[in-house]
Structure formats: C-alpha cells, structure tokens
Amino acid sequence: AVDTPIVAVYGSTSPENTPPLTDRSELIWLHLSCSPCHSKLCPLGHLNCLKTLDVARVAAAADRLLDIPAAA
C-alpha cells in the first residue's frame, strides 16, 4: 500500500500461496523437498527450511531492493 520494498522469506509456507502484493519484492525460498508443509512446528524435527537460509542471501536481496528508486 505504501510501495515499501519487501524481502519475503518463506520457510514452511509458499510464495505460490501467499505472495507479496507488490512488484518491489524479492522471494527467498529454498524449495526443499519437505516444503511447503505449512506447519508451525516442523513435522520432521529439523526446521531446515529456515535454519539453512543464508543471511548473506537475504541481505543481498535487501540491498538490491534498496538500490531501486521508489515510484513517484
């Protein structure tokens, strides 16, 4: 609604079901074989969909979005 850039991080959920509603977004999703499970607690007990996300990948996505000028 306010044209804020979004880094959308998906773990147990899916951008196919709940995408950001803006073009100024970057999706971070590992596409693991066990995701999306849509569970609050990992049914496999490992939570790899979030624990193995690389911080540098998320930071790089944020940097790319911040380099794009806001719409006038």
PQR file of N, CA, C, O and H, with PARSE charges and radii, in Angstrom:
ATOM      1  N   ALA A   1       0.813  -1.193   0.000 -0.4000 1.5000
ATOM      2  CA  ALA A   1       0.000   0.000   0.000 -0.0000 2.0000
ATOM      3  C   ALA A   1       0.859   1.262   0.000  0.5500 1.7000
ATOM      4  O   ALA A   1       0.434   2.297  -0.512 -0.5500 1.4000
ATOM      5  N   VAL A   2       2.052   1.188   0.563 -0.4000 1.5000
ATOM      6  CA  VAL A   2       2.913   2.369   0.619 -0.0000 2.0000
ATOM      7  C   VAL A   2       4.177   2.175  -0.217  0.5500 1.7000
ATOM      8  O   VAL A   2       5.143   2.923  -0.069 -0.5500 1.4000
ATOM      9  H   VAL A   2       2.398   0.346   0.979  0.4000 1.0000
ATOM     10  N   ASP A   3       4.170   1.172  -1.094 -0.4000 1.5000
ATOM     11  CA  ASP A   3       5.279   0.911  -2.004 -0.0000 2.0000
ATOM     12  C   ASP A   3       6.588   0.615  -1.281  0.5500 1.7000
ATOM     13  O   ASP A   3       7.664   0.972  -1.761 -0.5500 1.4000
ATOM     14  H   ASP A   3       3.385   0.564  -1.214  0.4000 1.0000
ATOM     15  N   THR A   4       6.492  -0.029  -0.144 -0.4000 1.5000
ATOM     16  CA  THR A   4       7.673  -0.419   0.616 -0.0000 2.0000
ATOM     17  C   THR A   4       8.271  -1.688   0.019  0.5500 1.7000
ATOM     18  O   THR A   4       7.543  -2.658  -0.193 -0.5500 1.4000
ATOM     19  H   THR A   4       5.618  -0.319   0.246  0.4000 1.0000
ATOM     20  N   PRO A   5       9.570  -1.712  -0.257 -0.5600 1.5000
ATOM     21  CA  PRO A   5      10.173  -2.941  -0.775  0.2800 2.0000
ATOM     22  C   PRO A   5      10.140  -4.037   0.286  0.5500 1.7000
ATOM     23  O   PRO A   5      10.283  -3.775   1.480 -0.5500 1.4000
ATOM     24  N   ILE A   6       9.949  -5.272  -0.182 -0.4000 1.5000
ATOM     25  CA  ILE A   6       9.789  -6.405   0.735 -0.0000 2.0000
ATOM     26  C   ILE A   6      10.729  -7.534   0.346  0.5500 1.7000
ATOM     27  O   ILE A   6      10.756  -7.961  -0.808 -0.5500 1.4000
ATOM     28  H   ILE A   6       9.834  -5.484  -1.152  0.4000 1.0000
ATOM     29  N   VAL A   7      11.502  -8.015   1.316 -0.4000 1.5000
ATOM     30  CA  VAL A   7      12.213  -9.275   1.163 -0.0000 2.0000
ATOM     31  C   VAL A   7      11.328 -10.308   1.852  0.5500 1.7000
ATOM     32  O   VAL A   7      11.216 -10.326   3.078 -0.5500 1.4000
ATOM     33  H   VAL A   7      11.481  -7.668   2.253  0.4000 1.0000
ATOM     34  N   ALA A   8      10.710 -11.158   1.062 -0.4000 1.5000
ATOM     35  CA  ALA A   8       9.765 -12.136   1.583 -0.0000 2.0000
ATOM     36  C   ALA A   8      10.486 -13.463   1.801  0.5500 1.7000
ATOM     37  O   ALA A   8      10.895 -14.117   0.842 -0.5500 1.4000
ATOM     38  H   ALA A   8      10.801 -11.144   0.066  0.4000 1.0000
ATOM     39  N   VAL A   9      10.637 -13.852   3.048 -0.4000 1.5000
ATOM     40  CA  VAL A   9      11.337 -15.080   3.414 -0.0000 2.0000
ATOM     41  C   VAL A   9      10.303 -16.155   3.703  0.5500 1.7000
ATOM     42  O   VAL A   9       9.443 -15.995   4.570 -0.5500 1.4000
ATOM     43  H   VAL A   9      10.305 -13.321   3.827  0.4000 1.0000
ATOM     44  N   TYR A  10      10.401 -17.250   2.965 -0.4000 1.5000
ATOM     45  CA  TYR A  10       9.462 -18.358   3.119 -0.0000 2.0000
ATOM     46  C   TYR A  10      10.194 -19.578   3.650  0.5500 1.7000
ATOM     47  O   TYR A  10      11.268 -19.934   3.162 -0.5500 1.4000
ATOM     48  H   TYR A  10      11.099 -17.380   2.261  0.4000 1.0000
ATOM     49  N   GLY A  11       9.617 -20.203   4.632 -0.4000 1.5000
ATOM     50  CA  GLY A  11      10.158 -21.439   5.188 -0.0000 2.0000
ATOM     51  C   GLY A  11       9.147 -22.543   4.973  0.5500 1.7000
ATOM     52  O   GLY A  11       9.196 -23.259   3.972 -0.5500 1.4000
ATOM     53  H   GLY A  11       8.745 -19.914   5.028  0.4000 1.0000
ATOM     54  N   SER A  12       8.230 -22.679   5.916 -0.4000 1.5000
ATOM     55  CA  SER A  12       7.213 -23.720   5.809 -0.0000 2.0000
ATOM     56  C   SER A  12       6.027 -23.289   4.951  0.5500 1.7000
ATOM     57  O   SER A  12       5.123 -24.083   4.688 -0.5500 1.4000
ATOM     58  H   SER A  12       8.190 -22.097   6.728  0.4000 1.0000
ATOM     59  N   THR A  13       6.033 -22.036   4.519 -0.4000 1.5000
ATOM     60  CA  THR A  13       4.956 -21.556   3.654 -0.0000 2.0000
ATOM     61  C   THR A  13       5.465 -21.434   2.222  0.5500 1.7000
ATOM     62  O   THR A  13       6.615 -21.762   1.929 -0.5500 1.4000
ATOM     63  H   THR A  13       6.767 -21.391   4.733  0.4000 1.0000
ATOM     64  N   SER A  14       4.598 -20.961   1.341 -0.4000 1.5000
ATOM     65  CA  SER A  14       4.945 -20.926  -0.066 -0.0000 2.0000
ATOM     66  C   SER A  14       4.563 -19.597  -0.701  0.5500 1.7000
ATOM     67  O   SER A  14       3.472 -19.082  -0.456 -0.5500 1.4000
ATOM     68  H   SER A  14       3.664 -20.695   1.579  0.4000 1.0000
ATOM     69  N   PRO A  15       5.457 -19.036  -1.519 -0.5600 1.5000
ATOM     70  CA  PRO A  15       5.096 -17.817  -2.236  0.2800 2.0000
ATOM     71  C   PRO A  15       4.025 -18.080  -3.287  0.5500 1.7000
ATOM     72  O   PRO A  15       3.397 -17.142  -3.778 -0.5500 1.4000
ATOM     73  N   GLU A  16       3.815 -19.325  -3.631 -0.4000 1.5000
ATOM     74  CA  GLU A  16       2.754 -19.662  -4.571 -0.0000 2.0000
ATOM     75  C   GLU A  16       1.379 -19.456  -3.937  0.5500 1.7000
ATOM     76  O   GLU A  16       0.408 -19.156  -4.632 -0.5500 1.4000
ATOM     77  H   GLU A  16       4.326 -20.087  -3.232  0.4000 1.0000
ATOM     78  N   ASN A  17       1.301 -19.618  -2.609 -0.4000 1.5000
ATOM     79  CA  ASN A  17       0.022 -19.458  -1.898 -0.0000 2.0000
ATOM     80  C   ASN A  17      -0.141 -18.075  -1.292  0.5500 1.7000
ATOM     81  O   ASN A  17      -1.254 -17.552  -1.232 -0.5500 1.4000
ATOM     82  H   ASN A  17       2.089 -19.861  -2.045  0.4000 1.0000
ATOM     83  N   THR A  18       0.951 -17.481  -0.845 -0.4000 1.5000
ATOM     84  CA  THR A  18       0.875 -16.184  -0.170 -0.0000 2.0000
ATOM     85  C   THR A  18       1.981 -15.258  -0.661  0.5500 1.7000
ATOM     86  O   THR A  18       2.902 -14.942   0.092 -0.5500 1.4000
ATOM     87  H   THR A  18       1.855 -17.906  -0.894  0.4000 1.0000
ATOM     88  N   PRO A  19       1.900 -14.821  -1.914 -0.5600 1.5000
ATOM     89  CA  PRO A  19       2.953 -13.955  -2.448  0.2800 2.0000
ATOM     90  C   PRO A  19       2.833 -12.529  -1.918  0.5500 1.7000
ATOM     91  O   PRO A  19       1.756 -12.114  -1.488 -0.5500 1.4000
ATOM     92  N   PRO A  20       3.926 -11.785  -1.947 -0.5600 1.5000
ATOM     93  CA  PRO A  20       3.833 -10.371  -1.608  0.2800 2.0000
ATOM     94  C   PRO A  20       2.974  -9.672  -2.670  0.5500 1.7000
ATOM     95  O   PRO A  20       3.009 -10.037  -3.845 -0.5500 1.4000
ATOM     96  N   LEU A  21       2.226  -8.692  -2.254 -0.4000 1.5000
ATOM     97  CA  LEU A  21       1.330  -7.998  -3.180 -0.0000 2.0000
ATOM     98  C   LEU A  21       1.980  -6.717  -3.689  0.5500 1.7000
ATOM     99  O   LEU A  21       1.365  -5.650  -3.674 -0.5500 1.4000
ATOM    100  H   LEU A  21       2.197  -8.396  -1.299  0.4000 1.0000
ATOM    101  N   THR A  22       3.208  -6.828  -4.132 -0.4000 1.5000
ATOM    102  CA  THR A  22       3.938  -5.704  -4.685 -0.0000 2.0000
ATOM    103  C   THR A  22       4.958  -6.219  -5.689  0.5500 1.7000
ATOM    104  O   THR A  22       5.435  -7.349  -5.578 -0.5500 1.4000
ATOM    105  H   THR A  22       3.708  -7.695  -4.144  0.4000 1.0000
ATOM    106  N   ASP A  23       5.284  -5.400  -6.655 -0.4000 1.5000
ATOM    107  CA  ASP A  23       6.338  -5.751  -7.602 -0.0000 2.0000
ATOM    108  C   ASP A  23       7.715  -5.491  -7.011  0.5500 1.7000
ATOM    109  O   ASP A  23       8.716  -6.003  -7.512 -0.5500 1.4000
ATOM    110  H   ASP A  23       4.896  -4.483  -6.746  0.4000 1.0000
ATOM    111  N   ARG A  24       7.769  -4.697  -5.950 -0.4000 1.5000
ATOM    112  CA  ARG A  24       9.047  -4.363  -5.304 -0.0000 2.0000
ATOM    113  C   ARG A  24       9.347  -5.391  -4.215  0.5500 1.7000
ATOM    114  O   ARG A  24       9.400  -5.070  -3.028 -0.5500 1.4000
ATOM    115  H   ARG A  24       6.955  -4.280  -5.543  0.4000 1.0000
ATOM    116  N   SER A  25       9.540  -6.621  -4.647 -0.4000 1.5000
ATOM    117  CA  SER A  25       9.814  -7.684  -3.681 -0.0000 2.0000
ATOM    118  C   SER A  25      10.818  -8.665  -4.260  0.5500 1.7000
ATOM    119  O   SER A  25      10.982  -8.790  -5.473 -0.5500 1.4000
ATOM    120  H   SER A  25       9.498  -6.882  -5.612  0.4000 1.0000
ATOM    121  N   GLU A  26      11.473  -9.346  -3.356 -0.4000 1.5000
ATOM    122  CA  GLU A  26      12.348 -10.465  -3.698 -0.0000 2.0000
ATOM    123  C   GLU A  26      11.941 -11.630  -2.819  0.5500 1.7000
ATOM    124  O   GLU A  26      11.725 -11.472  -1.617 -0.5500 1.4000
ATOM    125  H   GLU A  26      11.340  -9.244  -2.370  0.4000 1.0000
ATOM    126  N   LEU A  27      11.839 -12.800  -3.430 -0.4000 1.5000
ATOM    127  CA  LEU A  27      11.454 -14.005  -2.698 -0.0000 2.0000
ATOM    128  C   LEU A  27      12.692 -14.793  -2.301  0.5500 1.7000
ATOM    129  O   LEU A  27      13.592 -15.011  -3.112 -0.5500 1.4000
ATOM    130  H   LEU A  27      12.014 -12.928  -4.406  0.4000 1.0000
ATOM    131  N   ILE A  28      12.723 -15.211  -1.056 -0.4000 1.5000
ATOM    132  CA  ILE A  28      13.770 -16.093  -0.556 -0.0000 2.0000
ATOM    133  C   ILE A  28      13.070 -17.369  -0.102  0.5500 1.7000
ATOM    134  O   ILE A  28      12.313 -17.370   0.869 -0.5500 1.4000
ATOM    135  H   ILE A  28      11.992 -15.033  -0.398  0.4000 1.0000
ATOM    136  N   TRP A  29      13.340 -18.451  -0.824 -0.4000 1.5000
ATOM    137  CA  TRP A  29      12.690 -19.727  -0.532 -0.0000 2.0000
ATOM    138  C   TRP A  29      13.625 -20.815  -1.012  0.5500 1.7000
ATOM    139  O   TRP A  29      14.114 -20.748  -2.139 -0.5500 1.4000
ATOM    140  H   TRP A  29      13.955 -18.450  -1.612  0.4000 1.0000
ATOM    141  N   LEU A  30      13.886 -21.811  -0.191 -0.4000 1.5000
ATOM    142  CA  LEU A  30      14.860 -22.844  -0.514 -0.0000 2.0000
ATOM    143  C   LEU A  30      14.305 -23.973  -1.370  0.5500 1.7000
ATOM    144  O   LEU A  30      15.083 -24.780  -1.879 -0.5500 1.4000
ATOM    145  H   LEU A  30      13.489 -21.865   0.725  0.4000 1.0000
ATOM    146  N   HIS A  31      13.008 -24.062  -1.545 -0.4000 1.5000
ATOM    147  CA  HIS A  31      12.382 -25.104  -2.370 -0.0000 2.0000
ATOM    148  C   HIS A  31      12.779 -26.508  -1.910  0.5500 1.7000
ATOM    149  O   HIS A  31      13.029 -27.385  -2.737 -0.5500 1.4000
ATOM    150  H   HIS A  31      12.376 -23.407  -1.130  0.4000 1.0000
ATOM    151  N   LEU A  32      12.838 -26.723  -0.596 -0.4000 1.5000
ATOM    152  CA  LEU A  32      13.203 -28.045  -0.088 -0.0000 2.0000
ATOM    153  C   LEU A  32      12.116 -29.058  -0.425  0.5500 1.7000
ATOM    154  O   LEU A  32      10.962 -28.689  -0.640 -0.5500 1.4000
ATOM    155  H   LEU A  32      12.634 -26.011   0.076  0.4000 1.0000
ATOM    156  N   SER A  33      12.478 -30.307  -0.471 -0.4000 1.5000
ATOM    157  CA  SER A  33      11.505 -31.351  -0.809 -0.0000 2.0000
ATOM    158  C   SER A  33      10.396 -31.455   0.236  0.5500 1.7000
ATOM    159  O   SER A  33       9.309 -31.949  -0.064 -0.5500 1.4000
ATOM    160  H   SER A  33      13.416 -30.607  -0.297  0.4000 1.0000
ATOM    161  N   CYS A  34      10.656 -30.999   1.441 -0.4000 1.5000
ATOM    162  CA  CYS A  34       9.648 -31.083   2.507 -0.0000 2.0000
ATOM    163  C   CYS A  34       8.811 -29.803   2.625  0.5500 1.7000
ATOM    164  O   CYS A  34       7.939 -29.719   3.490 -0.5500 1.4000
ATOM    165  H   CYS A  34      11.538 -30.598   1.685  0.4000 1.0000
ATOM    166  N   SER A  35       9.061 -28.815   1.775 -0.4000 1.5000
ATOM    167  CA  SER A  35       8.298 -27.579   1.880 -0.0000 2.0000
ATOM    168  C   SER A  35       7.509 -27.342   0.601  0.5500 1.7000
ATOM    169  O   SER A  35       7.945 -27.747  -0.476 -0.5500 1.4000
ATOM    170  H   SER A  35       9.770 -28.883   1.073  0.4000 1.0000
ATOM    171  N   PRO A  36       6.382 -26.707   0.699 -0.5600 1.5000
ATOM    172  CA  PRO A  36       5.817 -26.142   1.915  0.2800 2.0000
ATOM    173  C   PRO A  36       5.002 -27.170   2.685  0.5500 1.7000
ATOM    174  O   PRO A  36       4.228 -27.929   2.101 -0.5500 1.4000
ATOM    175  N   CYS A  37       5.179 -27.187   3.970 -0.4000 1.5000
ATOM    176  CA  CYS A  37       4.373 -28.068   4.817 -0.0000 2.0000
ATOM    177  C   CYS A  37       3.290 -27.275   5.548  0.5500 1.7000
ATOM    178  O   CYS A  37       2.310 -27.847   6.027 -0.5500 1.4000
ATOM    179  H   CYS A  37       5.807 -26.570   4.444  0.4000 1.0000
ATOM    180  N   HIS A  38       3.473 -25.957   5.631 -0.4000 1.5000
ATOM    181  CA  HIS A  38       2.533 -25.038   6.282 -0.0000 2.0000
ATOM    182  C   HIS A  38       2.324 -25.346   7.766  0.5500 1.7000
ATOM    183  O   HIS A  38       1.282 -25.016   8.333 -0.5500 1.4000
ATOM    184  H   HIS A  38       4.269 -25.492   5.243  0.4000 1.0000
ATOM    185  N   SER A  39       3.315 -25.975   8.386 -0.4000 1.5000
ATOM    186  CA  SER A  39       3.223 -26.304   9.807 -0.0000 2.0000
ATOM    187  C   SER A  39       3.989 -25.284  10.642  0.5500 1.7000
ATOM    188  O   SER A  39       5.025 -24.772  10.219 -0.5500 1.4000
ATOM    189  H   SER A  39       4.162 -26.242   7.926  0.4000 1.0000
ATOM    190  N   LYS A  40       3.469 -24.998  11.827 -0.4000 1.5000
ATOM    191  CA  LYS A  40       4.174 -24.104  12.748 -0.0000 2.0000
ATOM    192  C   LYS A  40       5.348 -24.818  13.404  0.5500 1.7000
ATOM    193  O   LYS A  40       6.363 -24.196  13.717 -0.5500 1.4000
ATOM    194  H   LYS A  40       2.628 -25.414  12.171  0.4000 1.0000
ATOM    195  N   LEU A  41       5.210 -26.110  13.609 -0.4000 1.5000
ATOM    196  CA  LEU A  41       6.286 -26.940  14.151 -0.0000 2.0000
ATOM    197  C   LEU A  41       6.699 -27.920  13.069  0.5500 1.7000
ATOM    198  O   LEU A  41       5.851 -28.562  12.449 -0.5500 1.4000
ATOM    199  H   LEU A  41       4.386 -26.616  13.355  0.4000 1.0000
ATOM    200  N   CYS A  42       7.993 -28.036  12.842 -0.4000 1.5000
ATOM    201  CA  CYS A  42       8.492 -28.906  11.782 -0.0000 2.0000
ATOM    202  C   CYS A  42       8.102 -30.361  12.046  0.5500 1.7000
ATOM    203  O   CYS A  42       8.486 -30.926  13.070 -0.5500 1.4000
ATOM    204  H   CYS A  42       8.682 -27.514  13.345  0.4000 1.0000
ATOM    205  N   PRO A  43       7.339 -30.973  11.127 -0.5600 1.5000
ATOM    206  CA  PRO A  43       6.949 -32.371  11.327  0.2800 2.0000
ATOM    207  C   PRO A  43       8.131 -33.341  11.246  0.5500 1.7000
ATOM    208  O   PRO A  43       8.036 -34.482  11.699 -0.5500 1.4000
ATOM    209  N   LEU A  44       9.247 -32.881  10.664 -0.4000 1.5000
ATOM    210  CA  LEU A  44      10.439 -33.727  10.564 -0.0000 2.0000
ATOM    211  C   LEU A  44      11.456 -33.427  11.657  0.5500 1.7000
ATOM    212  O   LEU A  44      12.467 -34.119  11.781 -0.5500 1.4000
ATOM    213  H   LEU A  44       9.324 -31.955  10.296  0.4000 1.0000
ATOM    214  N   GLY A  45      11.187 -32.393  12.449 -0.4000 1.5000
ATOM    215  CA  GLY A  45      12.029 -32.072  13.594 -0.0000 2.0000
ATOM    216  C   GLY A  45      13.320 -31.336  13.282  0.5500 1.7000
ATOM    217  O   GLY A  45      14.200 -31.263  14.140 -0.5500 1.4000
ATOM    218  H   GLY A  45      10.366 -31.830  12.349  0.4000 1.0000
ATOM    219  N   HIS A  46      13.464 -30.782  12.065 -0.4000 1.5000
ATOM    220  CA  HIS A  46      14.747 -30.126  11.766 -0.0000 2.0000
ATOM    221  C   HIS A  46      14.635 -28.639  11.427  0.5500 1.7000
ATOM    222  O   HIS A  46      15.595 -27.906  11.662 -0.5500 1.4000
ATOM    223  H   HIS A  46      12.750 -30.841  11.368  0.4000 1.0000
ATOM    224  N   LEU A  47      13.547 -28.172  10.902 -0.4000 1.5000
ATOM    225  CA  LEU A  47      13.327 -26.769  10.532 -0.0000 2.0000
ATOM    226  C   LEU A  47      14.399 -26.260   9.556  0.5500 1.7000
ATOM    227  O   LEU A  47      14.796 -25.096   9.613 -0.5500 1.4000
ATOM    228  H   LEU A  47      12.767 -28.768  10.711  0.4000 1.0000
ATOM    229  N   ASN A  48      14.860 -27.145   8.663 -0.4000 1.5000
ATOM    230  CA  ASN A  48      15.892 -26.773   7.691 -0.0000 2.0000
ATOM    231  C   ASN A  48      15.443 -25.673   6.740  0.5500 1.7000
ATOM    232  O   ASN A  48      16.278 -24.961   6.182 -0.5500 1.4000
ATOM    233  H   ASN A  48      14.537 -28.090   8.617  0.4000 1.0000
ATOM    234  N   CYS A  49      14.152 -25.527   6.550 -0.4000 1.5000
ATOM    235  CA  CYS A  49      13.647 -24.504   5.636 -0.0000 2.0000
ATOM    236  C   CYS A  49      14.009 -23.094   6.098  0.5500 1.7000
ATOM    237  O   CYS A  49      14.046 -22.167   5.289 -0.5500 1.4000
ATOM    238  H   CYS A  49      13.473 -26.106   7.003  0.4000 1.0000
ATOM    239  N   LEU A  50      14.273 -22.929   7.376 -0.4000 1.5000
ATOM    240  CA  LEU A  50      14.694 -21.629   7.901 -0.0000 2.0000
ATOM    241  C   LEU A  50      16.128 -21.659   8.417  0.5500 1.7000
ATOM    242  O   LEU A  50      16.865 -20.688   8.242 -0.5500 1.4000
ATOM    243  H   LEU A  50      14.243 -23.682   8.034  0.4000 1.0000
ATOM    244  N   LYS A  51      16.530 -22.741   9.040 -0.4000 1.5000
ATOM    245  CA  LYS A  51      17.868 -22.798   9.641 -0.0000 2.0000
ATOM    246  C   LYS A  51      18.984 -22.787   8.610  0.5500 1.7000
ATOM    247  O   LYS A  51      20.099 -22.369   8.922 -0.5500 1.4000
ATOM    248  H   LYS A  51      15.932 -23.530   9.182  0.4000 1.0000
ATOM    249  N   THR A  52      18.714 -23.232   7.399 -0.4000 1.5000
ATOM    250  CA  THR A  52      19.768 -23.281   6.393 -0.0000 2.0000
ATOM    251  C   THR A  52      19.730 -22.092   5.436  0.5500 1.7000
ATOM    252  O   THR A  52      20.485 -22.051   4.465 -0.5500 1.4000
ATOM    253  H   THR A  52      17.808 -23.571   7.146  0.4000 1.0000
ATOM    254  N   LEU A  53      18.860 -21.134   5.705 -0.4000 1.5000
ATOM    255  CA  LEU A  53      18.844 -19.910   4.899 -0.0000 2.0000
ATOM    256  C   LEU A  53      20.134 -19.128   5.150  0.5500 1.7000
ATOM    257  O   LEU A  53      20.556 -18.967   6.295 -0.5500 1.4000
ATOM    258  H   LEU A  53      18.247 -21.167   6.494  0.4000 1.0000
ATOM    259  N   ASP A  54      20.740 -18.655   4.100 -0.4000 1.5000
ATOM    260  CA  ASP A  54      21.975 -17.899   4.195 -0.0000 2.0000
ATOM    261  C   ASP A  54      21.656 -16.428   4.443  0.5500 1.7000
ATOM    262  O   ASP A  54      20.942 -15.803   3.658 -0.5500 1.4000
ATOM    263  H   ASP A  54      20.397 -18.785   3.169  0.4000 1.0000
ATOM    264  N   VAL A  55      22.179 -15.880   5.522 -0.4000 1.5000
ATOM    265  CA  VAL A  55      21.948 -14.476   5.870 -0.0000 2.0000
ATOM    266  C   VAL A  55      22.413 -13.571   4.737  0.5500 1.7000
ATOM    267  O   VAL A  55      21.764 -12.569   4.438 -0.5500 1.4000
ATOM    268  H   VAL A  55      22.759 -16.388   6.160  0.4000 1.0000
ATOM    269  N   ALA A  56      23.515 -13.911   4.113 -0.4000 1.5000
ATOM    270  CA  ALA A  56      24.043 -13.089   3.019 -0.0000 2.0000
ATOM    271  C   ALA A  56      23.070 -13.023   1.850  0.5500 1.7000
ATOM    272  O   ALA A  56      22.985 -12.000   1.171 -0.5500 1.4000
ATOM    273  H   ALA A  56      24.043 -14.725   4.356  0.4000 1.0000
ATOM    274  N   ARG A  57      22.343 -14.097   1.610 -0.4000 1.5000
ATOM    275  CA  ARG A  57      21.342 -14.120   0.527 -0.0000 2.0000
ATOM    276  C   ARG A  57      20.207 -13.141   0.811  0.5500 1.7000
ATOM    277  O   ARG A  57      19.758 -12.422  -0.082 -0.5500 1.4000
ATOM    278  H   ARG A  57      22.412 -14.928   2.161  0.4000 1.0000
ATOM    279  N   VAL A  58      19.753 -13.120   2.051 -0.4000 1.5000
ATOM    280  CA  VAL A  58      18.680 -12.196   2.441 -0.0000 2.0000
ATOM    281  C   VAL A  58      19.184 -10.759   2.392  0.5500 1.7000
ATOM    282  O   VAL A  58      18.478  -9.874   1.909 -0.5500 1.4000
ATOM    283  H   VAL A  58      20.118 -13.704   2.776  0.4000 1.0000
ATOM    284  N   ALA A  59      20.385 -10.521   2.881 -0.4000 1.5000
ATOM    285  CA  ALA A  59      20.968  -9.177   2.864 -0.0000 2.0000
ATOM    286  C   ALA A  59      21.176  -8.683   1.435  0.5500 1.7000
ATOM    287  O   ALA A  59      20.942  -7.508   1.152 -0.5500 1.4000
ATOM    288  H   ALA A  59      20.958 -11.240   3.273  0.4000 1.0000
ATOM    289  N   ALA A  60      21.614  -9.559   0.530 -0.4000 1.5000
ATOM    290  CA  ALA A  60      21.812  -9.173  -0.859 -0.0000 2.0000
ATOM    291  C   ALA A  60      20.486  -8.799  -1.515  0.5500 1.7000
ATOM    292  O   ALA A  60      20.430  -7.860  -2.308 -0.5500 1.4000
ATOM    293  H   ALA A  60      21.805 -10.514   0.759  0.4000 1.0000
ATOM    294  N   ALA A  61      19.424  -9.525  -1.190 -0.4000 1.5000
ATOM    295  CA  ALA A  61      18.107  -9.192  -1.722 -0.0000 2.0000
ATOM    296  C   ALA A  61      17.664  -7.823  -1.230  0.5500 1.7000
ATOM    297  O   ALA A  61      17.121  -7.033  -2.002 -0.5500 1.4000
ATOM    298  H   ALA A  61      19.470 -10.289  -0.545  0.4000 1.0000
ATOM    299  N   ALA A  62      17.887  -7.538   0.028 -0.4000 1.5000
ATOM    300  CA  ALA A  62      17.538  -6.230   0.590 -0.0000 2.0000
ATOM    301  C   ALA A  62      18.347  -5.127  -0.084  0.5500 1.7000
ATOM    302  O   ALA A  62      17.803  -4.073  -0.415 -0.5500 1.4000
ATOM    303  H   ALA A  62      18.329  -8.180   0.656  0.4000 1.0000
ATOM    304  N   ASP A  63      19.625  -5.357  -0.287 -0.4000 1.5000
ATOM    305  CA  ASP A  63      20.472  -4.367  -0.955 -0.0000 2.0000
ATOM    306  C   ASP A  63      19.976  -4.080  -2.367  0.5500 1.7000
ATOM    307  O   ASP A  63      19.935  -2.924  -2.791 -0.5500 1.4000
ATOM    308  H   ASP A  63      20.067  -6.213  -0.018  0.4000 1.0000
ATOM    309  N   ARG A  64      19.598  -5.131  -3.098 -0.4000 1.5000
ATOM    310  CA  ARG A  64      19.099  -4.928  -4.465 -0.0000 2.0000
ATOM    311  C   ARG A  64      17.826  -4.093  -4.452  0.5500 1.7000
ATOM    312  O   ARG A  64      17.663  -3.198  -5.281 -0.5500 1.4000
ATOM    313  H   ARG A  64      19.631  -6.069  -2.754  0.4000 1.0000
ATOM    314  N   LEU A  65      16.931  -4.375  -3.528 -0.4000 1.5000
ATOM    315  CA  LEU A  65      15.674  -3.622  -3.459 -0.0000 2.0000
ATOM    316  C   LEU A  65      15.906  -2.174  -3.060  0.5500 1.7000
ATOM    317  O   LEU A  65      15.220  -1.276  -3.549 -0.5500 1.4000
ATOM    318  H   LEU A  65      17.063  -5.102  -2.854  0.4000 1.0000
ATOM    319  N   LEU A  66      16.859  -1.944  -2.185 -0.4000 1.5000
ATOM    320  CA  LEU A  66      17.126  -0.571  -1.741 -0.0000 2.0000
ATOM    321  C   LEU A  66      17.803   0.252  -2.838  0.5500 1.7000
ATOM    322  O   LEU A  66      17.773   1.482  -2.791 -0.5500 1.4000
ATOM    323  H   LEU A  66      17.416  -2.674  -1.788  0.4000 1.0000
ATOM    324  N   ASP A  67      18.405  -0.402  -3.810 -0.4000 1.5000
ATOM    325  CA  ASP A  67      19.026   0.296  -4.929 -0.0000 2.0000
ATOM    326  C   ASP A  67      18.015   0.759  -5.974  0.5500 1.7000
ATOM    327  O   ASP A  67      18.335   1.585  -6.829 -0.5500 1.4000
ATOM    328  H   ASP A  67      18.429  -1.401  -3.848  0.4000 1.0000
ATOM    329  N   ILE A  68      16.785   0.222  -5.904 -0.4000 1.5000
ATOM    330  CA  ILE A  68      15.742   0.594  -6.863 -0.0000 2.0000
ATOM    331  C   ILE A  68      15.030   1.842  -6.372  0.5500 1.7000
ATOM    332  O   ILE A  68      14.526   1.856  -5.249 -0.5500 1.4000
ATOM    333  H   ILE A  68      16.525  -0.449  -5.209  0.4000 1.0000
ATOM    334  N   PRO A  69      14.975   2.897  -7.187 -0.5600 1.5000
ATOM    335  CA  PRO A  69      14.282   4.115  -6.740  0.2800 2.0000
ATOM    336  C   PRO A  69      12.791   3.861  -6.522  0.5500 1.7000
ATOM    337  O   PRO A  69      12.169   3.085  -7.247 -0.5500 1.4000
ATOM    338  N   ALA A  70      12.237   4.517  -5.525 -0.4000 1.5000
ATOM    339  CA  ALA A  70      10.805   4.406  -5.246 -0.0000 2.0000
ATOM    340  C   ALA A  70      10.016   5.052  -6.368  0.5500 1.7000
ATOM    341  O   ALA A  70      10.481   5.996  -7.007 -0.5500 1.4000
ATOM    342  H   ALA A  70      12.742   5.147  -4.936  0.4000 1.0000
ATOM    343  N   ALA A  71       8.819   4.536  -6.602 -0.4000 1.5000
ATOM    344  CA  ALA A  71       7.936   5.110  -7.610 -0.0000 2.0000
ATOM    345  C   ALA A  71       7.477   6.487  -7.168  0.5500 1.7000
ATOM    346  O   ALA A  71       7.239   6.724  -5.984 -0.5500 1.4000
ATOM    347  H   ALA A  71       8.441   3.769  -6.084  0.4000 1.0000
ATOM    348  N   ALA A  72       7.356   7.380  -8.115 -0.4000 1.5000
ATOM    349  CA  ALA A  72       6.943   8.751  -7.790 -0.0000 2.0000
ATOM    350  C   ALA A  72       5.442   8.873  -7.694  0.5500 1.7000
ATOM    351  O   ALA A  72       4.927   9.959  -7.428 -0.5500 1.4000
ATOM    352  H   ALA A  72       7.549   7.188  -9.077  0.4000 1.0000
TER
END
